[in-house]
Amino acid sequence: MADYSAMLIYNNKICRERPDILQGNVPSRMKHVRSSSLMVCSLFLTALFFTSCYKNEIQFGNDNPDSFNKIITIDTITPVFSTFVLDSFPTSGNGVLLVGRFNDPVLGPTSARTFFQVGLPASTDIALLTADAIYDSIAVVLKPNTNYYGDTAIAQTYTLLELAEQPDYTYQSRIYNTSSFSTLPQPLATISKPLTPSRDSLSFRLSDLRGKDFFDKLRNNDNQIQTEDNFLNFFKGFCVQVNNTDKGAIYTIPADNSATMRIYFHTTNPYFAQHTLTFPLTRSSYQFNQLLANRDGTPLKPSYAGQQEFFATPVQPYAYSQSGMGLLLKVKFPSLKNILTVGSFVRLLSADLVLRPVESSFDLFGSQLPSSLTFFHTDASNVIGYPVVNAGGQTAIAASPVIDNIYRINTNYSFSVTPFIDYLLNTSNTTESGAFILQESPGSAKLLHRAAIGSSYLAKFQSQLKLTVLTSQ
């Protein structure tokens, strides 16, 4: 191409400098140059015409000079989506307290109540309980962070209850979302208010009778409060819940100093000073959240006893991911190996899975999309396997949502799943192999965000697998 260009530049130069050539006044010594120039132009234009009409085939290697290869794109492999619903899942030791209730318009009413215990204050603080120390008040303070699920503008009634028994493991050193432990019938305190996450808090004022009893026992080094074990036998812990008719939001409270019991007191010698005794969270592996949902009237209501997997259908063309509530988005590709019949399949070059959340099933506030979704291996057993990793084998395949705030139809999660699809293509008996696409593993979930993903039955929000493959002819 460079040689052709040079020739043309040279010929054009001749035409500019010697107009007599164009007029036919060509010296004999130039006739040969003109003839050669015209021939080169003709050959170049002919070559340009043919290269613009035909795409060059890509040649690979020298062993088969008569063969050629094509790179083609395939988007006709239909992903099969389903929602697998766990009958129960562990919620203990997850590092968060969840409390509230939300009437999810898609997945039904969802409620959360939390169980936790507090330990003794630091010995240096107890040492401040001198003879002149005067009790002021006692409160349990819970401060939510920015994570929530629902409508924070709606007031709810929060009730603080005293546990009648200490929480204990349900199965394999964990406590589950369906677990419960008995409470005393008389509430310790009640608050009715809306909550602004990260700004407001719940401060339950306990009775001064109870607070003064704690205060005196600490100052007098009472046997019931000498050790943490003694204290927990004396005071077994708390449960916080809302009314079963509330419909505001479920709030997230970090299991750290965002949840404490505090006694406020003051001293006057040698001068007035205010002090606080802080009872921190303790036995964190026994702290858990009871999470329950009513699926009546939703796409996830079982049609037969024991149903756990719900496939997308023309009537209900969605599948759901809400791992914090035990809803696992599953995808598999039973027709994937049909691409092996396209020409002589050489290799997979790339594979991208695009998930499209259904418009109106989410918003930027109460029903937020998961901030990230990650691939986990699974199969017909529906056991959550190890994370699917990228080509380097180091990083789990994940994606964050791209929100279409203008047209409201192109919101998506886009995953590069080349290693995973290549594994399915090159492994036998993978028809039932697939992946769970989750925000978090349910056993460690801290969030309740959900996504409703469009299947092949929903043209406008259809999720797709896009493949680029190399074939040989």
N, C-alpha and C positions, 0 to 999 in steps of 0.2 A: 504493500500500500504506500509505503514511503517512497519507493522508486517511482510509482505512477505519479505521485504528487510532484516530485522533483521534475519529471518530464513535462508535466503540464505548466509548471511555473516557467520552465525554460522556453517552451513554445509560446506562451503568452508574451514573454519578454521580446521574443523575436518579432511578434506581430506588432507590438507597440513601437519598437525601435525602427522597424523596416516596413512602413505601410505599403511600400511598393510591392511587397510580397502578396498582400491581400488583393492588390490590383492586377496581379498577374505579371508584373515586371520583375521577374525573378532571374537574377543572374544564373548562369549555368551552374556555377559552383554551389548555388543554394537550392537548386531543384531537388537534389537528393534529400536535403534537410527538410524541405517542405513536405515532400512525399512521406518521409519517415514520421514527421510530426503528426500528419493527418492519420496515418495508420495507427500510431500510439493512442491518439484520442479516440479513434473508433474502437480499438480493442478495450480501452479503459471503460468507455461508456457501456459497451456490451457486457463486460464483467460486472460493472455496478448494477446493471439491470437484473442480471441473474441472481446475484447475491442478495438483492432486496426482495426477491420473490420466493426464495427457498431458505429455510433455516438449516444451518450446517448441523449435521449429526455429530455427536461427540464420539471420537475414536479413543479407545482404551487399549494400550498394548500393541504389540506387533505380531503376536502369534496367530491371530485370526483376522487378517486384513479384510476379509469379506463381510465381517459382522459389524454391527453398530449398536449403540446404546441410546436409550431415551430416558430423560428425567420427566416423570409425570406426577401430577398432583391428584390425590383421591380424597373426596370428602363424602363418600357414599356409605362408609362403614357406620352402621347405626349403633351408638352406645345404648345399652339397656340400663335404665336407672331404677332404683328401688330405695325405699326407706326401711332400714332394719331397726326395730324398736326393742331396746333392752328391757327385760322385765324388771330388773333392778341393777344398780351399779353403785360402787363405793363412793362416798362423799366425805369420809373422815380424813383429817389431816391434810386437807387441800389448801389450807392457808387463808380461807375466807369464810365469813359468816354471811349467809344469804337470808333475807327476810322480806316478805311482802307478798302481794298477789296481783296478777295481771290477767285480764280477760283477753287472751290472744284471739283475734278475729279469725285466724287461720287454724290454729292448733288447739284451741279451747282454753278454759281457765287453768292457770298454772299458779301454784302456791308454794311458798318456801317458809319454813320456820327453822330456827337454828338452836342448837344445844351446845353449851360451853360451860367451863368451870374457871374459877379464879383462885389464885394461890395467895400466900401471905405476903405482906409488904416487905420491903428490904429491912434488914435488922437495923440499919443506920436511921431509917425513918421511925421505926418503932422506938428507938432510943430517945426520940424527941418527946415521947409521952411522959413528961415529968409531972410532978405533983400539981403544978399550976396549969397544966394543959386542960383546955376547956373544949368539949365537943360542940360542933356547929351543925353539921348535916352529913348525909350520906347519899350517894347517887351512883347509878350504873350509867356510863356514858358510852355511846356507840356513834362513831363518826364514819359515814359512808364515803367511799372514794368516787371517782367519776363514772364508774361502770354501773349500769342499771338496765332494766328490761321492762318497758311499759311507759306509762304516762305519769311524769313526776308532778304534774300540776294538780293531781287529785289527792285529797287528804285520805289517809288511812288511820285506823285505830290500832296502835301497837300495844301489846300486853306483855309485861314481864312476869314470868312465873318462876317459882322455886321448884327445883327438881326434888322428887321424893326418893330417887335412887340415882346412883352414879352411873353414867353411861359405860357400857362394856362392849367389847367386840362382838359383832354378829357372826362373822365368818372370816377365817384366815386373817386375823389381826386387822380387820377393817369393819367399819360401820356403814350401812347402806342407806340409799335415799328413801327406802320404805321403812326404815327402822324408827322406833319411837320409844321413849322412856317416860314413866309416869311423873306427873307433877302434882304439887299440892293444889287443892281446889281454889284457895283464895289468892288472887293476883297480888303481886308485890306493888305494882304500879301500872298505870295506863296513860298513854299519850295519844291524842288525835291531832294530826297535822299533815300538811304536804311537806315533802322534803326536797330541797335543792341539793343534788349530789355535790360533794366536796366542799359545800359551804355550810349546810345545816348539819345538825347532829340530834340524836335522841338522848335526852338526859332524864332518866327515870329517877325521880326522887323517892327513896324508900322511907319507911316510917322511922321517926326518930327513936322509937322504942327499940327497933332492930339495930339501928346505927349505934345507939348508946351501948347496947349489949356487946357489939363487936369491939367498940372503943374500950370499954372497961376490961374485957377479957384480954385484949392486947396489952393494956397498961399493967394489968395484974399478973401477966404471964400464966393465964389460966391453962389447965391441962388440955382443954378442948382445942387450944389454939397454939400449943407449944411447938408442934410440928405440922408440916403441910398435910401429912396423912391424917392426923387428928382433926385438922381444920376441915378437910374434905369429908370426913365422916360426920362432922358436926353440920357443915353447910355444903350440900352436894352439888350445887351449881344452878344454872339458869336455862330457861327456854324463852325465846322471844317469838311471838307470832302476831298475825293480824286476824281480823274477823273473816269468816268464810264468805262474806258478802262483799268484801272490799274489792276494788278493781283498779287500783292505781299502778304501782310498779313494784318490781323486786329489786332491792338494793344490795350492793356488795360492800361489805365492811372488812377491811384487812384484819387478819388474826394477829395483830400486834398491839401496840399501845393505842390503836384506834378503838379497842374494846377493853374497858377496865371498870372496876368498881373503886370508888374513891370516898374516903372519909375526910371531911374538912374540919380542921380544929385550929385553935389559936393558943398562944401563950402570952403572958404579960410580964414575965420576969426575965431579964431586967427591963424589957420594953415590949410593946405589943408587936406580935409577929403572927402571920397566918401560915399554916402548914397543911400539907396534903399527905394522906396515907393512900398509896396506890396499890390495889390488889390486881396483879397482872393476870392475863390468861395463863392457864397451866394445863398440863396433860393434853397438849395440842393434838396428839394422835387420836384422842377420843372426842375431840370437837368435830361435829358433823352437821350436815344440813338435811332436813327432810324435804324432798322435792317431789311434788305430786301434780299430776295433770288429769283433767277430765276430758277424754277424747270423744265423748258422745257428740254426734253431729259433725264430726271432722273426718277428713279422708283417712285418718289413722284409727278409726274405730274398727276393731276386729269383726270380720264377718263370720268367723268360726272360732271355737275355743282354741286358745293357744297360738293364734296367728301373730307372727312377729314381723314378717316381711311384707311390704306393701309396694307392689310394682306400679309404675306410672302406666296409666291407661288412657284411651281417648276421652273417657269421662273425667278422670282426674289425672291430667297430663303433667303432674309435678312429682318431684321427690324432694326430701327435706334433709337439711343438715342442722342439727341443734344438739351437739354432743354433750353440752352441759345438762340437757334433759334426757340423755340417752337415745337420741335420734341420730342414726348413722346413715349418711348418704353413701349409697353403694353404686358402683358402676362396673360393668363388665362388657366384653366385646366378643360375643359368641360367633359373629360372622367375620372376624378379623382375618382369618387365614384364607378367605376368598381372594385376597389380593395376590396370593401366590400363583393364581391362575392367569394373572395379567401378564402376557408376554412370557419371557423367561426372567423370572424375578431374580435380581442380582442382590440388592440390599436396600434396607430402609435408610434413608438419609435424614429424615426428621419426622417428628410426630408432635402435634399440638392439640391439646384438648381445651376447648372453649366452653365454659359453663355460663349460661345466661340466667341470672335471677329474674323472676317474673315481675314485671312492673306492677306497682301497687301492693306487692307483698312485703315491701320494706320501705323505710324512710330513713332520714338522717338522724332521727332522735329515738323514739320509743322502740321501734322495731328495726334496729340497726342490723346491717349485714355483718357477718363475722369479719374481723379485720384481716384475717388470713386463714387459708384452708391448706391442709397438708395431706399428702397421699400416704396410706398405710396398706400393706398387702392384706388380702383376705381371699377366701375361696368359698366353697359350698358350706363349710362349717360355720361361716360368719364369725370367726374369731378374729379379733384385731391383731394383725401381725406386726412385723417391724416396718419402719418407715421406708417408702420407696425413695431411693437416692438418685442423684443426677449422674451424668456420665463419669464424673470424677470419683464417684463412690463415696463422697464425703458429706454432701449436703442433702437433706431431705427435700423432695420436690414440693414446693409450696407456691401460693400466689395470693396476692391481695386484690381486692375489687377495684376495677376502673369504673367510676360512676359517670354515667351519661346524664349530666344535669340539664342538657339542652333539649335533646330529642326524646329522652326517656325510653329508648328502646335498645341501646347498645351497651348497657351495663354488663360487665362480664368479669369472670376470673379466667385467665389464660395460663395454662400449664404447658411447659415443655416436657413431654413424657417419652421422649425417644428411647431411653434405656428400658423403660417399662414395656413399651409396645414391642421393642426388639426381643425382649425376654419372652413375651407371649408368642411371638412368631416362631421362635426357635426352640420352644419347649413343647413337648407332647402333652396331651390331655390338659389343656389350659382353657377349655370352653367355660368352665365354672370359675376360673381364676379371675380376680378383679381387684378392686381397690375400694377402701373406705376413704372418703374425703371429709376430713374433720377439722374443726377449729382446735380442739384439744382432745386428748384421750379422756373418756368419761371418768376414769378413776382419778384424774388430777384436774378436772375442769374447774375453772374459776368464773366462767362467763356463761351467759344464757342466750347469746345472740343466735339468730337463725337465718337460714336462707332457703327459699323455695326455688328450685332449679327446674327450668323448662326441659321437657323431654322431646323426642322426635315427633310426638303427637301435637306439639304446640308450635306451629310454623313461625309465629312472630318472635318467640323467645326460645328457639330451638338450640339446644347445645349440640356441638359438633366435634368430631375427631377429624383432623386434617393431616393427611400423610403426604410426604414427598418420597417417592421411591425411584430407584434406578432399575430399568429393565433392559434386557438384551434381545435383539431381533435377529 
